[in-house]
Amino acid sequence: MGEVRKVGIVGGGVIGAAWAARFLLNGIDVAVFDLDPEVERKTLEVVANARRAQTRLHGAALPAEGRLSFAASVAEAVSDADFIQESLPEREDLKQRVLAEVDAAMPAHAVIGSSTSGLLPTKLQSTMTRPDRLVVGHPFNPVYLLPLVEVCGGDQTSQQTIDIASALYTRVGMKVLHVRHEIDGFIADRLLEAVWREALWLINDGIATAAEIDDAIRFGAGLRWSFMGTFLTYRLAGGEAGMRHFLHQFGPSMEWPWTKLVGPKLTDELIDTVAAQSDEQAGNVGLREYEALRDSCLVDIMHALERNDFASGAVAKAYRASLVGKAAVELGSLGDDGRVLTGHTPVMPDWIDYNEHLTEYCYLKLFGDATDVVLARIGAGMDYVASGLSFYTVETHIRHLGQARLGEKVEVRTRVLGSDGKRLHLFHEMTNLTTGGLIATAEHMLLHVDAKAEKSCPAPAAIAEAMEGLVAAQRSLAPPEGSGRSIKMPG
C-alpha cells in the first residue's frame, strides 16, 4: 500500500475525535462517522484544542492540514479510506458487528486499527472476511498529544498490517509499543488498572480523597514516571549497585499486605462518593478549560524533555525533524517581488503579555529566526556555523507599528538591502495576516566572522555570490519605508 492519504474514523467520541485531530494536523484527510447528532460540534472543539497544543509544540513545522468531513454512514466514511481507526465503546459484540461492516465497505488495500483498551484482537477480527487487515492501535488521552500507541495483532493479523499501522502511527508523531502477545488490557492499562484499583480502595476505606490521591501521584512519582517510568526510577534508587541492590533491599516489602490487587465492589455508595469528591476537586472549571490546561502542561513537560533529548521529548524532536520539507509554508522561498519569506506562525500562548498582545521580546525572537532563514538560504546555516564561520548581528533597530494577539498568524518577509562580501544588511517586515496590517519592522547589520579567531573576515566566494544574488533580485524595489532611521526626539 502507498502512503496513507485518507483515514476513516468510525466512532467520534473523545478518542475518535482526538484521532481525527492528530491525522488532520499531519495533512491527512479525515472522514468521521458517529451517530451522535452533536459529533460535528464536539469534533471541531477537540480539533481546535489539538491545533492549539500541536502548534505550541511544533510551531510552523506542521504541514498543511488535511480536509475534515462528516459521513452519514460507516460505508461513506471508509469506502475510499486507506486506513480506518475504529473507536467505538468497549463492547465486544458492537465492535465485532461494526468491524464486519467496515471490512465489507473498505477498499481491498485498507487497514483497520482498533482503539480498544483491552479487548483481544483475535476476538474482534473473528467476524471479518479479511481478518488479516485488523490490528489494535490503542492510544492514550489526549490522543493528539500523548505519543504512546500500543500495537497488537490477533491470530490472523498479517505482519504487513502491523507494519502499515506502525508506520502510519510513527509518521504522525507517535511512539509505537509493539505488544507481542495478546493479553487482556495489553501492557499500559494493566499497570494503570492496578493503581486505579488501589486508589478506589483508599477512597472506599476512608483513607484518602480523590484530590489527595491525585496529589500523591502528581507531586511525587508521577513526575518521574513522565520520563523514567518504573524500572529506571528504581534502578537509580538502588545506587551504584543498581537494580540488584534495590530488589534485595526492598524485595521483602513485596510480601507485606500493603495493597489490594482486587478492586472494591463498585456499590452505589462508592460511586456517589467518588463522583462527589471528583466534582469538588474540579470546582467550577469546565471540561474544555481543563483540557486546555492539561495540554499546556503536557507541552511544557515535552519541551523540557526535548531540551534533554529524552523520553517523550526525544519523540517530539524526531517527529519535528521528519516534518522537514512538509511545512504548510516553505520558509526561504522568494516572493514575486523578490523578498524572502522568513517567518509564518500563529502567535503562541507563551508569547503574549498581560495585554494579550505579542510581547516585546518575541518580536526580536521572530526577527532573529527570520535572519536565520536568510542565512540558511545563502549557505550559512548550522553546518556552516559548525565549520567555524558565521554571521554576527552587530546592529538592530526594531519599530513596533501594530499588534498581534493570541492565535493570530504573523508573517515575516525580508529584504536584503546590501552586501559587500563581509557585511549583510537586512530589513524584515512583519505582517499580521489576520488583520492584514504591517505590525513591525527590523533592520539588521550582520558581520561575517571567523568564530575561532574571534575576528571579522570576508565570506567565501559562494556565500558572497548568494548574498549579492538576493540584492540583485530586489534591486528594482523602492527602499522600504523606515530603513536607515534612528531613534531621536521630534525636532
C-alpha positions, 0 to 999 in steps of 0.5 A: 500500500502507498502512503496513507492519504485518507483515514476513516474514523468510525466512532467520534467520541473523545478518542475518535475525535482526538484521532481525527485531530492528530491525522488532520494536523499531519495533512491527512484527510479525515472522514468521521462517522458517529451517530451522535447528532452533536459529533460535528460540534464536539469534533471541531472543539477537540480539533481546535484544542489539538491545533492549539497544543500541536502548534505550541509544540511544533510551531510552523513545522506542521504541514498543511492540514488535511480536509475534515468531513462528516459521513452519514454512514460507516460505508461513506466514511471508509469506502475510499479510506486507506486506513480506518481507526475504529473507536467505538465503546468497549463492547465486544459484540458492537465492535465485532458487528461494526468491524464486519461492516467496515471490512465489507465497505473498505477498499481491498488495500485498507487497514483497520486499527482498533482503539480498544483498551483491552479487548483481544484482537483475535476476538474482534477480527473473528467476524471479518472476511479479511481478518488479516487487515485488523490490528489494535492501535490503542492510544492514550488521552489526549490522543493528539498529544500523548505519543504512546500507541500500543500495537497488537495483532490477533491470530490472523493479523498479517505482519504487513498490517502491523507494519502499515499501522506502525508506520502510519502511527510513527509518521504522525508523531507517535511512539509505537509499543509493539505488544507481542502477545495478546493479553487482556488490557495489553501492557499500559492499562494493566499497570494503570488498572492496578493503581486505579484499583488501589486508589478506589480502595483508599477512597472506599476505606476512608483513607484518602480523597480523590484530590489527595490521591491525585496529589500523591501521584502528581507531586511525587512519582508521577513526575518521574514516571513522565520520563523514567517510568518504573524500572529506571526510577528504581534502578537509580534508587538502588545506587551504584549497585543498581537494580540488584541492590534495590530488589534485595533491599526492598524485595521483602516489602513485596510480601507485606499486605500493603495493597489490594490487587482486587478492586472494591465492589463498585456499590452505589455508595462508592460511586456517589462518593467518588463522583462527589469528591471528583466534582469538588476537586474540579470546582467550577472549571469546565471540561474544555478549560481543563483540557486546555490546561492539561495540554499546556502542561503536557507541552511544557513537560515535552519541551523540557524533555526535548531540551534533554533529548529524552523520553517523550521529548526525544519523540517530539524532536524526531517527529519535528525533524521528519516534518522537514520539507512538509511545512504548510509554508516553505520558509526561504522561498522568494516572493514575486517581488523578490523578498524572502519569506522568513517567518509564518506562525500563529502567535503562541500562548507563551508569547503574549503579555498581560495585554494579550498582545505579542510581547516585546521580546518575541518580536526580536525572537521572530526577527532573529529566526527570520535572519536565520532563514536568510542565512540558511538560504545563502549557505550559512546555516548550522553546518556552516556555523559548525565549520567555524564561520558565521554571521554576527548581528552587530546592529538592530533597530526594531519599530513596533507599528501594530499588534498581534494577539493570541492565535493570530498568524504573523508573517515575516518577509525580508529584504536584503538591502546590501552586501559587500562580501563581509557585511549583510544588511537586512530589513524584515517586515512583519505582517499580521495576516489576520488583520492584514496590517504591517505590525513591525519592522527590523533592520539588521547589520550582520558581520561575517566572522571567523568564530575561532579567531574571534575576528571579522573576515570576508565570506567565501566566494559562494556565500558572497555570490548568494548574498549579492544574488538576493540584492540583485533580485530586489534591486528594482524595489523602492527602499522600504519605508523606515530603513536607515532611521534612528531613534531621536526626539521630534525636532 
